[in-house]
Amino acid sequence: MGCLSNVAMRIKRRYTRRQWSTVMLIGTVNFAGAVCISLQAPFYPQEAEMKGSTATEYGLVFGIFELVSFLSSPLFGKYLDTIGAKFTLTSGIFVAAVSCMLFGLLDLVMQHPEFIGLSFAVRIVEALGASAALTAAFAIIASEFPDSVGTTFATLETFYGVGYIVGPTIGGLLFQAGGYILPFIVMGSMLGVVGVVTCVVLPASNQPKKPQASLLKMLAVPGVLLDSLVTTATAMSMGFYSATLEPHLRQFDLSPALVGVMFIISGGIYAVFAPLVGRIIDRCCYAKRVVLLGGLFVIVGVALVGPADFMPVETSLWLCVLGLIIHGLGLSCLMVPTFSDAISSAVCAGFPDDLTTYGVVSGLWAASFALGAFVGPSVAGVLFDTVGFRKSTYFIIAVHVLVVVGTALFLCCERRPPARKPGKPKTNMNGLLRLEESNASSLNLIANWSQDHRNQSFPGVTRNKAGNDYGSIGSTLSVIEVAA
């Protein structure tokens, strides 16, 4: 009991001043960056059409951001330790801020070829800056909060989600107040100020530089590969709605304000529940079990919004609302576990528990999300035009059926530790949490807590030293799992 009390005290301890400053700064970066990325949605298409651009052209201007992020994030992650996490973060912020302000000057370009060409060029540079900042931010969080990666990552995702949700509203208000240039100048300047504060206040990493982790070897870890695929599938479901939800809702004759509220439902539910999911993962629940639940939520939610053709009910507004709520719950159960679980799987497959590994995992996570965000709306638009919304939902349902089946098979193939014979509990030297039966009664469980090389106790499923094969499958593997 004394050991459990010590663990409880560690869990409840307050963050240090360094940790508080880190999480608040990076949270602000995530919020401002997300606003800059999404603020042009209400008015840029109209501006582009006035310059002679087609829907395909300005649609690609939006999509190129995710494509560039997908290609560049792994590279930033691989060389993060060499470049320096703080330098990568701050330089990425400044590049994104300047690009945002330059995008506001496109209103001065009157010719169509120059306008659309410069739109692509500025958006590509902005994507490079945002990818660098996002990758560095995730790696810094993993380094500064080793025993609460899930909770802290979920908190930052909430900052990003809120910024992405309110970005179009802020952009629309500023556009109405001062025209095309004002939203970009205001938010770009704000992001630049955040970059200056980050450069001055954010503590530098004190970890020595080490050789970069191999990206291909990282993907060869089954747990990391599964988490990357889950992240891509989740982003695809989010992008699916961004392209098709508004046309689907036209049948209800909603006002523009109510349509905006419908878009907020799923993201808002995700932002609310993400910190709770992160805390649950950090404290007591195995991440891949949460992923399994999230996949089921998304399947049910997407099936209700249509509703899918196999459901013998008519389309209704209340079903759409219910489906979007369940979809938001599914997003929180899918997005939050994958990052911290990928780090756990990588470290326990033999990768060093330091910034080199965090950087590669951050790059993979950002790239996986960007790939899904690019593929999702692209495929959704084609399916909507050819088979309609209700049948097009089969695409997302099928993807998440694969997520559920793949995760379930992974859980089944994980090799559990051999059952111990009743007797004196053995001490676990690998820093794992084990629940073992005592001699007194098979119902009495003794929690044997030990510490990793930082002498920090980790609640729930967490990173452990190499050799434990967390997140692995195969005949020679022993898998760690803590029941929820």
Secondary structure, 3 states (H helix, E strand, C coil): CHHHHHHHHHHHCCCCHHHHHHHHHHHHHHHHHHHHHHCCCCCHHHHHHHCCCCHHHHHHHHHHHHHHHHHHHHHHHHCHHHHCHHHHHHHHHHHHHHHHHHHHHHHHCCCHHHHHHHHHHHHHHHHHHHHHHHHHHHHHHHHHCCCCHHHHHHHHHHHHHHHHHHHHHHHHHHHHHHCCHHHHHHHHHHHHHHHHHHHHHCCCCCCCCCCCCCHHHHHCCHHHHHHHHHHHHHHHHHHHHHHHHHHHHHHHCCCHHHHHHHHHHHHHHHHHHHHHHHHHHHHCCCHHHHHHHHHHHHHHHHHHHCCCCCCCCCCCHHHHHHHHHHHHHHHHHHHHHHHHHHHHHHHHCCCCCCHHHHHHHHHHHHHHHHHHHHHHHHHHHHHHHHHCHHHHHHHHHHHHHHHHHHHHHHHHHCCCCCCCCCCCCCCCCCCCCEEEECCCCCCCEEEECCCCCCCCCCCCCCCCCCCCCCCCCCCCCCCCCCCC
